[in-house]
Amino acid sequence: MNIALVAHDIHKNLIVDFVIAYKHIFQKHNLFATGTTGRRISEAAKLEVTGLRSGPLGGDQQIGAMIAMDDIDLLIFFRDPLSALGHEPDISALLRLCDVQRIPLATNVATAEMLIRAMESGFLSWREEIRKYDTLKLNGTDNSI
Ligand SMILES: O=C(CO)COP(=O)(O)O
C-alpha cells in the first residue's frame, strides 16, 4: 500500500510518535509525506519516506495529484483545526480528492489508529481490487465498465 503522511506543526511530534508506535506496520508499506513531516519521520523512525514539497509550497497538491491518479491508498493527515493557514485551499482540495477517489482518510489520531489496525488486519485489501479495476478501465481492456 502507498501511504501518505502529513501533519501541521502542532501535530508533528504526534505523527512521529504514531509512526514509531506502528513502525512494524509502516515498514511494510511505501511512505510518502510532505517535506517537513517526511524529514521528521524518516529521521526519528529510521524509515524510508519519499519526501514531497512542504505543504505551503505545494506538497498537499502533490499528494492530491497522486490521489487523482489512484497512487495513494491511505492518507493520514493530522491537520491543525484551530489555525487559519495560508494554503487552506490546497488542504481543502486534498481532503476533497480523498472523497472523490474514496481514499481512506484520517484527520486525527483516533481514526488513524483504526485505519492502521484495519489495514494490518486486511480490511483495506479492497483498495487493491479498486486499483486493478481502475487499471483495467484506463487500459480499456474491460468493456463491461
Ligand atoms: O503544511 C502541511 C500540510 O498542509 C505540511 O507541510 P510540512 O510537512 O512541510 O510541514
The ligand as a MOL file (V3000), in Angstrom:
LIG
                    3D

  0  0  0     0  0            999 V3000
M  V30 BEGIN CTAB
M  V30 COUNTS 10 9 0 0 0
M  V30 BEGIN ATOM
M  V30 1 O 1.5660 22.1860 5.6770 0
M  V30 2 C 1.4690 20.9970 5.5800 0
M  V30 3 C 0.2480 20.3600 5.0580 0
M  V30 4 O -0.7620 21.2700 4.7470 0
M  V30 5 C 2.5860 20.1140 5.9840 0
M  V30 6 O 3.7800 20.5050 5.3870 0
M  V30 7 P 5.1390 20.1110 6.0600 0
M  V30 8 O 5.1440 18.6310 6.2740 0
M  V30 9 O 6.2110 20.5210 5.0960 0
M  V30 10 O 5.2080 20.8640 7.3600 0
M  V30 END ATOM
M  V30 BEGIN BOND
M  V30 1 2 1 2
M  V30 2 1 2 3
M  V30 3 1 2 5
M  V30 4 1 3 4
M  V30 5 1 5 6
M  V30 6 1 6 7
M  V30 7 2 7 8
M  V30 8 1 7 9
M  V30 9 1 7 10
M  V30 END BOND
M  V30 END CTAB
M  END
